[in-house]
């Protein structure tokens, strides 16, 4: 097959399509996208199957911004009999001569209609797994390092069958990291920073890069959703905002609140490790200010959000990131940059930048 199935946030199908076409083109892989507004998935059809296979193997999935999951389609849209949905899936898998898979994921689009399929997905998973194992498509035991078989339910009567590789996909069902909102947090925005830490910082490095006692600055902190994530990790936080902070955070003794414009504040000492920022501002202006912090070595790492316009969101992100990186390169900064449209983001993307030279 020469088609990719791509998951994304509903309403971001055009961004997903623009991204896959731009990245595939770097490998001289060209094609076209089939999409429906607010469907939460896109199909990319390449003109060259071999080129697509090479791109799929070599391109680093983690570099995608708007794409949550990707898999190589193994058949055209499947139609199910209401009394036996497994038969069509099994027939398609055997026709494609599939074998050696470590797990099967029965998934559904992240839409209101798609979520109604969650119960069906759960009920279908066990009997489908058993049938695929009996037929030799799945290994006898689950293996997280083996290829993954995906069944994306479009409705109770139709679905797509795809394949992904464990070393270059999202390990999450539906490509989504779901987190529980902590009741003591002052706002739901706290989940954005929690997800960003999980997404961008390897857990094995949390003890050194998210360590107790670190100093952090939160620009545009009010009421404290992001500050909460820093405080719960026992950091000492300077919260910058003209608005009020949650009293529960101030009572910890770990937060110093300065009523200053986030674009004007400058630290007096070079002892800040983390800078975080979720200000509702023009994205270019935010990126420029974060670049100031990195170039001046006022912080070691930063996570910040870029609020997006309603149109040309992918193009806007690319333009801002190009300018941002150009500034760091001109200043001679060695850095790591990661960008993701996280599950808990909405009309924004989250950026992580790390100065690789320790102060």
One Martini backbone bead per residue (centre of mass of N, CA, C, O) as a GRO file, in nm:
protein
  359
    1UNK     BB    1   0.101   0.033   0.013
    2UNK     BB    2   0.047   0.416  -0.031
    3UNK     BB    3  -0.065   0.478   0.272
    4UNK     BB    4  -0.142   0.718   0.525
    5UNK     BB    5  -0.239   0.725   0.866
    6UNK     BB    6  -0.361   1.021   1.043
    7UNK     BB    7  -0.355   1.172   1.352
    8UNK     BB    8  -0.566   1.431   1.505
    9UNK     BB    9  -0.705   1.714   1.574
   10UNK     BB   10  -0.991   1.847   1.560
   11UNK     BB   11  -0.944   2.099   1.304
   12UNK     BB   12  -0.627   1.989   1.201
   13UNK     BB   13  -0.611   1.867   0.908
   14UNK     BB   14  -0.452   2.081   0.743
   15UNK     BB   15  -0.197   2.067   0.917
   16UNK     BB   16  -0.142   1.770   0.878
   17UNK     BB   17  -0.118   1.782   0.568
   18UNK     BB   18   0.108   1.994   0.547
   19UNK     BB   19   0.318   1.834   0.708
   20UNK     BB   20   0.341   1.568   0.544
   21UNK     BB   21   0.416   1.703   0.275
   22UNK     BB   22   0.672   1.854   0.371
   23UNK     BB   23   0.833   1.606   0.487
   24UNK     BB   24   0.818   1.413   0.242
   25UNK     BB   25   0.959   1.604   0.035
   26UNK     BB   26   1.249   1.567   0.166
   27UNK     BB   27   1.221   1.255   0.029
   28UNK     BB   28   1.075   1.267  -0.249
   29UNK     BB   29   0.769   1.260  -0.144
   30UNK     BB   30   0.462   1.239  -0.322
   31UNK     BB   31   0.118   1.376  -0.294
   32UNK     BB   32  -0.204   1.329  -0.134
   33UNK     BB   33  -0.493   1.446   0.045
   34UNK     BB   34  -0.745   1.302   0.260
   35UNK     BB   35  -1.019   1.504   0.387
   36UNK     BB   36  -1.217   1.594   0.683
   37UNK     BB   37  -1.370   1.802   0.861
   38UNK     BB   38  -1.348   1.706   1.193
   39UNK     BB   39  -1.223   1.390   1.190
   40UNK     BB   40  -0.909   1.338   1.302
   41UNK     BB   41  -0.810   1.260   1.001
   42UNK     BB   42  -0.560   1.144   0.754
   43UNK     BB   43  -0.485   1.079   0.407
   44UNK     BB   44  -0.181   0.971   0.255
   45UNK     BB   45  -0.101   0.966  -0.096
   46UNK     BB   46   0.137   0.815  -0.274
   47UNK     BB   47   0.313   0.760  -0.577
   48UNK     BB   48   0.541   0.603  -0.397
   49UNK     BB   49   0.584   0.322  -0.215
   50UNK     BB   50   0.890   0.306  -0.158
   51UNK     BB   51   0.927   0.596  -0.061
   52UNK     BB   52   0.730   0.576   0.174
   53UNK     BB   53   0.876   0.350   0.329
   54UNK     BB   54   1.133   0.511   0.379
   55UNK     BB   55   1.011   0.751   0.526
   56UNK     BB   56   0.871   0.585   0.754
   57UNK     BB   57   1.147   0.471   0.865
   58UNK     BB   58   1.334   0.749   0.886
   59UNK     BB   59   1.137   0.925   1.015
   60UNK     BB   60   1.084   1.117   1.297
   61UNK     BB   61   0.801   1.122   1.473
   62UNK     BB   62   0.880   1.342   1.700
   63UNK     BB   63   0.882   1.589   1.481
   64UNK     BB   64   0.602   1.618   1.497
   65UNK     BB   65   0.326   1.834   1.566
   66UNK     BB   66   0.015   1.741   1.456
   67UNK     BB   67   0.093   1.438   1.475
   68UNK     BB   68  -0.005   1.159   1.675
   69UNK     BB   69  -0.029   0.938   1.438
   70UNK     BB   70   0.111   0.656   1.243
   71UNK     BB   71   0.016   0.452   0.949
   72UNK     BB   72   0.012   0.181   0.740
   73UNK     BB   73  -0.186   0.093   0.506
   74UNK     BB   74  -0.348  -0.242   0.420
   75UNK     BB   75  -0.631  -0.118   0.328
   76UNK     BB   76  -0.918  -0.051   0.256
   77UNK     BB   77  -1.208   0.026   0.351
   78UNK     BB   78  -1.383  -0.135   0.588
   79UNK     BB   79  -1.650  -0.372   0.610
   80UNK     BB   80  -1.903  -0.459   0.842
   81UNK     BB   81  -2.060  -0.697   1.014
   82UNK     BB   82  -2.258  -0.669   1.286
   83UNK     BB   83  -2.207  -0.991   1.370
   84UNK     BB   84  -1.892  -0.972   1.217
   85UNK     BB   85  -1.610  -0.780   1.243
   86UNK     BB   86  -1.361  -0.973   1.239
   87UNK     BB   87  -1.354  -1.096   0.954
   88UNK     BB   88  -1.253  -0.846   0.792
   89UNK     BB   89  -0.987  -0.811   0.943
   90UNK     BB   90  -0.869  -1.093   0.901
   91UNK     BB   91  -0.877  -1.092   0.592
   92UNK     BB   92  -0.692  -0.844   0.552
   93UNK     BB   93  -0.443  -0.955   0.704
   94UNK     BB   94  -0.404  -1.211   0.528
   95UNK     BB   95  -0.387  -1.074   0.250
   96UNK     BB   96  -0.127  -0.899   0.360
   97UNK     BB   97   0.060  -1.092   0.524
   98UNK     BB   98   0.039  -1.075   0.836
   99UNK     BB   99   0.301  -1.073   1.099
  100UNK     BB  100   0.448  -1.030   1.420
  101UNK     BB  101   0.262  -0.897   1.630
  102UNK     BB  102   0.237  -0.746   1.957
  103UNK     BB  103  -0.029  -0.568   1.888
  104UNK     BB  104  -0.367  -0.440   1.931
  105UNK     BB  105  -0.549  -0.142   1.821
  106UNK     BB  106  -0.857  -0.007   1.911
  107UNK     BB  107  -0.978   0.280   1.753
  108UNK     BB  108  -1.061   0.643   1.752
  109UNK     BB  109  -1.170   0.933   1.695
  110UNK     BB  110  -1.128   1.273   1.828
  111UNK     BB  111  -1.458   1.282   1.866
  112UNK     BB  112  -1.777   1.279   1.946
  113UNK     BB  113  -1.843   1.038   1.763
  114UNK     BB  114  -1.593   0.865   1.826
  115UNK     BB  115  -1.646   0.825   2.139
  116UNK     BB  116  -1.894   0.627   2.090
  117UNK     BB  117  -1.672   0.385   2.017
  118UNK     BB  118  -1.532   0.294   2.283
  119UNK     BB  119  -1.698   0.048   2.365
  120UNK     BB  120  -1.653  -0.117   2.108
  121UNK     BB  121  -1.345  -0.125   2.126
  122UNK     BB  122  -1.332  -0.288   2.390
  123UNK     BB  123  -1.507  -0.535   2.299
  124UNK     BB  124  -1.319  -0.605   2.042
  125UNK     BB  125  -1.027  -0.659   2.136
  126UNK     BB  126  -1.019  -0.949   2.253
  127UNK     BB  127  -1.139  -1.119   2.016
  128UNK     BB  128  -0.939  -1.009   1.807
  129UNK     BB  129  -0.683  -1.103   1.939
  130UNK     BB  130  -0.750  -1.406   1.937
  131UNK     BB  131  -0.785  -1.435   1.627
  132UNK     BB  132  -0.498  -1.330   1.547
  133UNK     BB  133  -0.340  -1.546   1.700
  134UNK     BB  134  -0.461  -1.798   1.566
  135UNK     BB  135  -0.361  -1.683   1.270
  136UNK     BB  136  -0.057  -1.541   1.323
  137UNK     BB  137  -0.047  -1.226   1.346
  138UNK     BB  138  -0.003  -1.265   1.639
  139UNK     BB  139   0.158  -1.309   1.901
  140UNK     BB  140   0.130  -1.500   2.182
  141UNK     BB  141   0.266  -1.241   2.304
  142UNK     BB  142   0.310  -0.950   2.422
  143UNK     BB  143   0.503  -0.691   2.226
  144UNK     BB  144   0.646  -0.369   2.248
  145UNK     BB  145   0.872  -0.415   2.001
  146UNK     BB  146   0.666  -0.476   1.808
  147UNK     BB  147   0.452  -0.444   1.588
  148UNK     BB  148   0.152  -0.254   1.512
  149UNK     BB  149  -0.198  -0.298   1.515
  150UNK     BB  150  -0.451  -0.104   1.349
  151UNK     BB  151  -0.796  -0.007   1.438
  152UNK     BB  152  -0.998   0.234   1.282
  153UNK     BB  153  -1.292   0.356   1.380
  154UNK     BB  154  -1.554   0.520   1.203
  155UNK     BB  155  -1.761   0.296   1.273
  156UNK     BB  156  -1.964   0.016   1.314
  157UNK     BB  157  -1.899  -0.050   0.979
  158UNK     BB  158  -1.604   0.096   0.983
  159UNK     BB  159  -1.243   0.064   0.881
  160UNK     BB  160  -0.890   0.083   0.952
  161UNK     BB  161  -0.582  -0.078   0.848
  162UNK     BB  162  -0.271  -0.070   1.036
  163UNK     BB  163   0.091   0.006   1.056
  164UNK     BB  164   0.341   0.004   1.316
  165UNK     BB  165   0.642   0.110   1.489
  166UNK     BB  166   0.768   0.112   1.804
  167UNK     BB  167   1.030   0.304   1.732
  168UNK     BB  168   0.806   0.504   1.538
  169UNK     BB  169   0.576   0.595   1.756
  170UNK     BB  170   0.299   0.596   1.942
  171UNK     BB  171   0.234   0.439   2.260
  172UNK     BB  172  -0.054   0.554   2.233
  173UNK     BB  173  -0.374   0.556   2.238
  174UNK     BB  174  -0.458   0.769   1.982
  175UNK     BB  175  -0.212   0.956   2.071
  176UNK     BB  176  -0.299   0.986   2.389
  177UNK     BB  177  -0.262   1.189   2.686
  178UNK     BB  178  -0.414   1.117   2.985
  179UNK     BB  179  -0.516   1.334   3.252
  180UNK     BB  180  -0.552   1.419   3.584
  181UNK     BB  181  -0.710   1.654   3.756
  182UNK     BB  182  -0.601   1.853   4.007
  183UNK     BB  183  -0.790   1.997   4.250
  184UNK     BB  184  -0.556   2.205   4.360
  185UNK     BB  185  -0.556   2.338   4.103
  186UNK     BB  186  -0.627   2.663   3.957
  187UNK     BB  187  -0.604   2.521   3.660
  188UNK     BB  188  -0.621   2.341   3.356
  189UNK     BB  189  -0.340   2.432   3.241
  190UNK     BB  190  -0.161   2.231   3.402
  191UNK     BB  191  -0.174   1.993   3.189
  192UNK     BB  192   0.021   2.112   2.980
  193UNK     BB  193   0.283   2.093   3.150
  194UNK     BB  194   0.270   1.799   3.227
  195UNK     BB  195   0.275   1.691   2.936
  196UNK     BB  196   0.540   1.826   2.853
  197UNK     BB  197   0.726   1.678   3.046
  198UNK     BB  198   0.659   1.395   2.936
  199UNK     BB  199   0.730   1.453   2.633
  200UNK     BB  200   1.035   1.602   2.670
  201UNK     BB  201   1.118   1.439   2.941
  202UNK     BB  202   1.289   1.196   3.040
  203UNK     BB  203   1.235   1.008   3.314
  204UNK     BB  204   1.544   0.948   3.378
  205UNK     BB  205   1.579   1.293   3.406
  206UNK     BB  206   1.407   1.417   3.640
  207UNK     BB  207   1.619   1.435   3.880
  208UNK     BB  208   1.789   1.667   3.708
  209UNK     BB  209   1.554   1.849   3.538
  210UNK     BB  210   1.322   1.810   3.795
  211UNK     BB  211   1.434   1.933   4.061
  212UNK     BB  212   1.471   1.986   4.370
  213UNK     BB  213   1.532   2.342   4.420
  214UNK     BB  214   1.477   2.474   4.181
  215UNK     BB  215   1.468   2.748   3.962
  216UNK     BB  216   1.178   2.945   3.861
  217UNK     BB  217   0.989   3.090   3.583
  218UNK     BB  218   0.660   3.255   3.543
  219UNK     BB  219   0.509   3.377   3.265
  220UNK     BB  220   0.197   3.448   3.315
  221UNK     BB  221   0.081   3.293   3.587
  222UNK     BB  222  -0.202   3.358   3.614
  223UNK     BB  223  -0.316   3.170   3.883
  224UNK     BB  224  -0.107   2.887   3.859
  225UNK     BB  225  -0.099   2.626   3.680
  226UNK     BB  226   0.216   2.613   3.623
  227UNK     BB  227   0.326   2.662   3.905
  228UNK     BB  228   0.217   2.403   4.029
  229UNK     BB  229   0.416   2.206   3.882
  230UNK     BB  230   0.668   2.327   4.025
  231UNK     BB  231   0.585   2.299   4.323
  232UNK     BB  232   0.536   1.983   4.323
  233UNK     BB  233   0.869   1.974   4.259
  234UNK     BB  234   1.012   2.173   4.467
  235UNK     BB  235   1.021   2.456   4.359
  236UNK     BB  236   1.138   2.785   4.303
  237UNK     BB  237   0.911   3.059   4.238
  238UNK     BB  238   0.868   3.312   3.988
  239UNK     BB  239   0.585   3.513   3.956
  240UNK     BB  240   0.466   3.670   3.651
  241UNK     BB  241   0.205   3.912   3.727
  242UNK     BB  242  -0.067   4.141   3.750
  243UNK     BB  243  -0.215   3.921   3.870
  244UNK     BB  244  -0.352   3.689   4.070
  245UNK     BB  245  -0.274   3.443   4.297
  246UNK     BB  246  -0.305   3.160   4.441
  247UNK     BB  247  -0.306   3.111   4.777
  248UNK     BB  248  -0.208   2.815   4.790
  249UNK     BB  249   0.072   2.887   4.667
  250UNK     BB  250   0.166   3.109   4.865
  251UNK     BB  251   0.153   2.914   5.124
  252UNK     BB  252   0.418   2.740   5.055
  253UNK     BB  253   0.682   2.940   5.013
  254UNK     BB  254   0.770   2.901   4.685
  255UNK     BB  255   0.642   3.189   4.611
  256UNK     BB  256   0.713   3.473   4.401
  257UNK     BB  257   0.533   3.777   4.350
  258UNK     BB  258   0.542   3.973   4.046
  259UNK     BB  259   0.411   4.288   3.931
  260UNK     BB  260   0.499   4.227   3.604
  261UNK     BB  261   0.597   4.244   3.296
  262UNK     BB  262   0.699   3.971   3.111
  263UNK     BB  263   0.872   4.156   2.894
  264UNK     BB  264   1.056   4.307   3.138
  265UNK     BB  265   1.165   4.085   3.288
  266UNK     BB  266   1.475   4.040   3.484
  267UNK     BB  267   1.713   3.865   3.611
  268UNK     BB  268   1.968   3.910   3.860
  269UNK     BB  269   2.030   3.602   3.832
  270UNK     BB  270   2.201   3.290   3.725
  271UNK     BB  271   1.958   3.066   3.880
  272UNK     BB  272   1.780   2.976   3.641
  273UNK     BB  273   1.641   2.696   3.489
  274UNK     BB  274   1.329   2.760   3.456
  275UNK     BB  275   1.111   2.855   3.180
  276UNK     BB  276   0.770   2.962   3.174
  277UNK     BB  277   0.495   3.004   2.918
  278UNK     BB  278   0.125   3.125   2.892
  279UNK     BB  279   0.074   3.366   2.707
  280UNK     BB  280  -0.161   3.596   2.570
  281UNK     BB  281   0.006   3.629   2.269
  282UNK     BB  282   0.201   3.694   2.031
  283UNK     BB  283   0.402   3.450   1.913
  284UNK     BB  284   0.650   3.617   1.822
  285UNK     BB  285   0.690   3.767   2.090
  286UNK     BB  286   0.737   3.522   2.267
  287UNK     BB  287   0.977   3.394   2.114
  288UNK     BB  288   1.165   3.639   2.147
  289UNK     BB  289   1.175   3.632   2.458
  290UNK     BB  290   1.291   3.349   2.490
  291UNK     BB  291   1.547   3.403   2.332
  292UNK     BB  292   1.662   3.604   2.529
  293UNK     BB  293   1.700   3.401   2.761
  294UNK     BB  294   1.890   3.206   2.615
  295UNK     BB  295   2.110   3.405   2.516
  296UNK     BB  296   2.152   3.529   2.823
  297UNK     BB  297   2.139   3.290   3.029
  298UNK     BB  298   1.872   3.289   3.230
  299UNK     BB  299   1.836   2.990   3.122
  300UNK     BB  300   1.821   2.641   3.035
  301UNK     BB  301   1.503   2.598   3.023
  302UNK     BB  302   1.200   2.585   2.803
  303UNK     BB  303   0.839   2.634   2.826
  304UNK     BB  304   0.610   2.720   2.554
  305UNK     BB  305   0.345   2.904   2.410
  306UNK     BB  306   0.170   2.921   2.088
  307UNK     BB  307  -0.053   3.117   1.957
  308UNK     BB  308  -0.298   3.068   1.707
  309UNK     BB  309  -0.431   3.114   1.426
  310UNK     BB  310  -0.697   3.029   1.211
  311UNK     BB  311  -0.480   3.058   0.983
  312UNK     BB  312  -0.197   2.922   0.889
  313UNK     BB  313  -0.062   2.750   1.127
  314UNK     BB  314   0.178   2.599   1.011
  315UNK     BB  315   0.320   2.842   0.880
  316UNK     BB  316   0.350   3.007   1.138
  317UNK     BB  317   0.527   2.812   1.295
  318UNK     BB  318   0.762   2.798   1.091
  319UNK     BB  319   0.838   3.098   1.095
  320UNK     BB  320   0.897   3.125   1.399
  321UNK     BB  321   1.110   2.897   1.424
  322UNK     BB  322   1.311   3.008   1.222
  323UNK     BB  323   1.366   3.272   1.374
  324UNK     BB  324   1.446   3.145   1.645
  325UNK     BB  325   1.688   2.974   1.542
  326UNK     BB  326   1.849   3.201   1.414
  327UNK     BB  327   1.913   3.348   1.678
  328UNK     BB  328   2.065   3.116   1.818
  329UNK     BB  329   2.280   3.071   1.598
  330UNK     BB  330   2.399   3.358   1.594
  331UNK     BB  331   2.473   3.323   1.916
  332UNK     BB  332   2.593   3.019   1.951
  333UNK     BB  333   2.371   2.815   2.027
  334UNK     BB  334   2.329   2.510   2.183
  335UNK     BB  335   2.040   2.307   2.092
  336UNK     BB  336   1.709   2.197   2.183
  337UNK     BB  337   1.412   2.120   1.980
  338UNK     BB  338   1.055   2.110   2.064
  339UNK     BB  339   0.730   2.028   1.907
  340UNK     BB  340   0.372   2.036   2.018
  341UNK     BB  341   0.041   1.920   1.981
  342UNK     BB  342  -0.122   1.878   2.242
  343UNK     BB  343  -0.392   1.750   2.393
  344UNK     BB  344  -0.420   2.014   2.599
  345UNK     BB  345  -0.432   2.169   2.365
  346UNK     BB  346  -0.540   2.402   2.125
  347UNK     BB  347  -0.468   2.713   1.996
  348UNK     BB  348  -0.172   2.556   2.016
  349UNK     BB  349   0.175   2.528   2.091
  350UNK     BB  350   0.452   2.341   2.224
  351UNK     BB  351   0.771   2.448   2.354
  352UNK     BB  352   1.111   2.318   2.360
  353UNK     BB  353   1.413   2.449   2.517
  354UNK     BB  354   1.775   2.367   2.520
  355UNK     BB  355   2.069   2.428   2.665
  356UNK     BB  356   2.359   2.227   2.611
  357UNK     BB  357   2.517   2.441   2.782
  358UNK     BB  358   2.632   2.459   3.077
  359UNK     BB  359   2.668   2.710   3.327
   0.00000   0.00000   0.00000
